[in-house]
Amino acid sequence: MTIALGADGAGRPLLDAIADHWAGRGDITVTDLSRPGHYADISKVLAESVVNGEHDRGLYSSQTGGKRVVL
């Protein structure tokens, strides 16, 4: 399974903990799509990677309004 991850600056600590947890699993490949910018731009890139078939799932973490998005 391939999973795309994304976060804004505030959501980064949680995303790092999740990525570390999954790093030891041989059946999961994680790609971090986080980058500086607005949360809407980051989540759009992440969602498009799932829709386009580049990743099986996606997870976005942000502290802005408590957002957690799983695709």
Contacts in CASP RR format, 6 or more apart in sequence:
PFRMAT RR
TARGET T0000
AUTHOR 0000-0000-0000
METHOD contacts of the structure
MODEL  1
MTIALGADGAGRPLLDAIADHWAGRGDITVTDLSRPGHYADISKVLAESV
VNGEHDRGLYSSQTGGKRVVL
1 27 0 8 1.000
1 28 0 8 1.000
1 29 0 8 1.000
1 56 0 8 1.000
1 57 0 8 1.000
2 28 0 8 1.000
2 29 0 8 1.000
2 30 0 8 1.000
2 31 0 8 1.000
2 54 0 8 1.000
2 55 0 8 1.000
2 56 0 8 1.000
2 57 0 8 1.000
3 22 0 8 1.000
3 28 0 8 1.000
3 29 0 8 1.000
3 30 0 8 1.000
3 31 0 8 1.000
3 55 0 8 1.000
3 56 0 8 1.000
3 57 0 8 1.000
3 58 0 8 1.000
3 59 0 8 1.000
4 31 0 8 1.000
4 33 0 8 1.000
4 46 0 8 1.000
4 49 0 8 1.000
4 50 0 8 1.000
4 54 0 8 1.000
4 55 0 8 1.000
4 57 0 8 1.000
4 58 0 8 1.000
4 59 0 8 1.000
5 15 0 8 1.000
5 18 0 8 1.000
5 19 0 8 1.000
5 30 0 8 1.000
5 31 0 8 1.000
5 32 0 8 1.000
5 33 0 8 1.000
5 34 0 8 1.000
5 46 0 8 1.000
5 58 0 8 1.000
5 59 0 8 1.000
5 60 0 8 1.000
5 61 0 8 1.000
6 15 0 8 1.000
6 32 0 8 1.000
6 33 0 8 1.000
6 34 0 8 1.000
6 42 0 8 1.000
6 43 0 8 1.000
6 46 0 8 1.000
6 58 0 8 1.000
6 59 0 8 1.000
6 60 0 8 1.000
6 61 0 8 1.000
7 14 0 8 1.000
7 15 0 8 1.000
7 34 0 8 1.000
7 42 0 8 1.000
7 60 0 8 1.000
7 61 0 8 1.000
7 62 0 8 1.000
8 34 0 8 1.000
8 37 0 8 1.000
8 38 0 8 1.000
8 39 0 8 1.000
8 42 0 8 1.000
8 61 0 8 1.000
8 62 0 8 1.000
8 63 0 8 1.000
8 64 0 8 1.000
9 34 0 8 1.000
9 63 0 8 1.000
10 62 0 8 1.000
10 63 0 8 1.000
10 64 0 8 1.000
11 61 0 8 1.000
11 62 0 8 1.000
11 63 0 8 1.000
12 34 0 8 1.000
12 61 0 8 1.000
14 61 0 8 1.000
15 32 0 8 1.000
15 34 0 8 1.000
15 59 0 8 1.000
15 61 0 8 1.000
18 59 0 8 1.000
18 61 0 8 1.000
19 30 0 8 1.000
19 32 0 8 1.000
22 28 0 8 1.000
22 30 0 8 1.000
23 30 0 8 1.000
31 49 0 8 1.000
31 55 0 8 1.000
33 42 0 8 1.000
33 45 0 8 1.000
33 46 0 8 1.000
33 49 0 8 1.000
34 42 0 8 1.000
35 42 0 8 1.000
35 45 0 8 1.000
39 60 0 8 1.000
39 62 0 8 1.000
39 64 0 8 1.000
39 67 0 8 1.000
42 60 0 8 1.000
43 60 0 8 1.000
43 62 0 8 1.000
43 69 0 8 1.000
46 58 0 8 1.000
46 60 0 8 1.000
46 71 0 8 1.000
47 58 0 8 1.000
47 71 0 8 1.000
49 55 0 8 1.000
49 58 0 8 1.000
50 56 0 8 1.000
50 57 0 8 1.000
50 58 0 8 1.000
50 71 0 8 1.000
57 70 0 8 1.000
57 71 0 8 1.000
58 70 0 8 1.000
58 71 0 8 1.000
59 68 0 8 1.000
59 69 0 8 1.000
59 70 0 8 1.000
59 71 0 8 1.000
60 67 0 8 1.000
60 68 0 8 1.000
60 69 0 8 1.000
60 70 0 8 1.000
60 71 0 8 1.000
61 67 0 8 1.000
61 68 0 8 1.000
62 68 0 8 1.000
END
